[in-house]
Amino acid sequence: MHASFHLAADLDRALRAAAAAAGLADAAAFAPEVRVADPKHGDFQANGTLGYAKARKLNPRAVADQIANALPAEVRAAFDHVIAGPGFINFTLKPAALLAWLNSFATADRLRSGASAAHAGQTWVVDYSSPNTAKQMHVGHLRSAVIGEAICRLLAFTGARVIRDNHLGDWGTQFGKLIYGYKRWADQAALATDAIEELERLYKLGNAATPDGSPELEEARRELVALQNGDAANVALWQKFSEVSLAAFQQIYDRLGIRFDHNLGESFYNDKVERIYRELTETTPPLAQISEGALVVFHPEHPRFKTQPFLVRKADGASNYASTDLATALYRTEHFKADGIVVVTDFRQADHFEQLFLTVRKWFAAKSYRLPELHHVTFGAVTGEDGKALKTRSGDVIKLKALLDEAEDRAFAIVSEKNPDLPEPERREIARTVGIGAVQYADLSQNRSSNYIFSWDKMLALDGNTAPYLLYAVARIHSIFRKAAASPHDPAHAAAASGLETAAEILLARKLVKFPDALRLATDTLRPHFLGLYLFELAGDYSSFNNADKVLVDEPAVRARRLLLCARTLLTLETGLHLLGLRTLTRM
Ligand code: ARG
């Protein structure tokens, strides 16, 4: 079998060629629409004949027959096909073709090359996490970090050069109040132990001490203006705020397996906004106009933004979130030569990004700048099981650090109960991987557009679509290899394997070959849960196989092919989980 006929895309190509070879009139208009089928019907289904035949008043079943009969020999050798219903062509991989696939896709690199080179040669900038400085990350910051990192890994796996950019909120009026508070009440000892906690306290004090209309507020404003004008003392303080914030953020990122290439926050664009104002006003007709003193962009073609403009410079002349984001889009295009830009934030920023992207499209077209693909990846809110915002008992927001600690502690209790004999350091290590993985995966396993209900019991459960379930499947396969005193990487299993025979073997193999399609779906839609769902189903098919067929049997050829299935399941689960940002274990 041709090594890449596992892909719906390859079947699609073969069907188009077959339509031409069959001499169909207007064959170029035939779109096969191949997709992964319900396993009851086969592996792939081509739906396109119906539309094609109907439009030409032909019999769809006859057309499907004609096309299928013109398929090249190598496709017919690999697939059985049936014409179903109104001309659907259902394809099922033959056991020999499945075995050939398993032989061929033996390493993560091989899976990568077989996956899809959808983004080969492209540069993608992914802007995620991007918290505001001088504040701790709280539970609301979890989703952007976790979803963003998974998207980075998916894009990289499909060939992109990925630039991870942490667009810190490190500029704005809050720094006047923070400096005001800092200069009066900073506690050096507290700064040495937990700087960011202390900065939060100082901001709260500064904010409380500067009510509207008070002389204190005037003083805080003067601190802000001094900072903006480059006053050495205030700039040094501000720099310190950024440094301690980043150091604290990095502790969280380390636990989540995240490493940014750049931390180009809002302040980085301070000297880049003048150009934006100029370019938006110098086009004919000008894209931006002055309205009540502010510089704004209307989008007359849009139902809401024709009356509700995008405010790109405030009436007092100050820049804002829109100005820096416009400058950011330009910088990413010019400096990083981005082919794609992804920004990951919660859905409440949807209007901002819609207006931003509309503006960027018109502005880049007016200036003949190359336009990258622009994606705002949104996600729903995190709530407790009661549907309300997640809070501590005392009603405060939950800090991300505390949340990750609790995940590890809870996982440690579970691991200790299940494996009381393991040495404590090993139990701690397992708990770290399971606890953090559970938090990451609880988020990634759901469609990101939905609100996400945070439930310790669900995410730590050993069954269901959870990290512990998947990590356990991985560990269990490792234990089979330990028992067999064999390595999953040993090519001998493939070499000695006999043809797949049992229903469970074939079902598992049919699931394994769908990995590239699941990967493609997750990457094309920037929705990691499609990959999660695939891994969950794969683990289920593996478990059925394991219950039905003993792996370590005496007949060498049967044992070899079952070890081959174990090895490929392991490879696929590990590759998939790593793509989602999780670590895996060999023992649990
Ligand atoms: N700092 C912002 C926030 O906390 C997110 C920034 C997202 N990135 C961007 N380019 N606007 O909501």
Boltz pocket constraint, residues with backbone or C-beta under 6 A from the ligand:
constraints:
  - pocket:
      binder: B
      contacts: [[A, 127], [A, 129], [A, 130], [A, 131], [A, 132], [A, 167], [A, 168], [A, 169], [A, 325], [A, 328], [A, 343], [A, 344], [A, 345]]
      max_distance: 6.0
